[in-house]
C-alpha cells in the first residue's frame, strides 16, 4: 500500500477511538487535549489537513508541525511523545501525528484558562478523566502493590455488579452506606487490580465487572 492509499484508507475508517481529523491546528491548547487523551488511553493518530467529513484540504506542514510540537511540549504535562510525518495525497500535504499509549500517564492538558486537566479517549470524543481513574493511573505508574481486602463495601459492590452490570459512585455510596472518600478508595483498588473497570461517558462515570479501563 502506497502512503497516499494508506492515508485514504485511514480516512475511510472515520474518526474513532484511535483516529481524529483536524482541518488545521491553530490553537496549541485545544490540540493538547487530543494528544493527552490519546496518550492516556490506547494511543492514536491525528490527521491534520482533513475535515470532519473526510475531505482532504491539506496543510502548511511546517507551521502545523510547530504547533503540534508546541502543544506536546508546553501544553501537556508531562510532555506527550509525538511522531509527526507528512504525506502527499493528490497534491495536498496531510500531516499524520502518531501518539503512542503512554507509560507516564496521567498526562494533563493546559486549557485556555491555565488549568491542567486529564482526558481520555472514548470513541471519537475526548472526555475528562475523573479522580478515581487519575489515581489508578498514578498507582500503576508508581507500581504500588495492590492488596485485595474483601470487606463489606467490596462485597456489596461486587454483589451489586453481578446483578446490575454498572453502578455510579453515588449509587455505591448509597448501597454500602459509606462516604465518597471510602467509595473512591475501594474503586481505585479494585480497578488497579482489574476486578472492576471504569467507563467514562458523556453522560457520567460508571463502574462494572470484568475488564480494566
Secondary structure as UniProt FT lines:
FT   HELIX           3..13
FT   TURN            17..18
FT   STRAND          19..22
FT   HELIX           28..40
FT   TURN            41..42
FT   STRAND          44..48
FT   TURN            52..53
FT   HELIX           61..74
FT   STRAND          76..77
FT   STRAND          83..89
FT   TURN            90..91
FT   STRAND          92..99
FT   STRAND          108..110
FT   TURN            112..113
FT   STRAND          116..122
FT   TURN            123..124
FT   STRAND          125..128
FT   HELIX           131..142
FT   HELIX           152..164
FT   STRAND          166..167
FT   HELIX           169..176
FT   HELIX           180..192
FT   TURN            193..194
FT   STRAND          196..201
FT   TURN            202..203
FT   STRAND          204..209
//
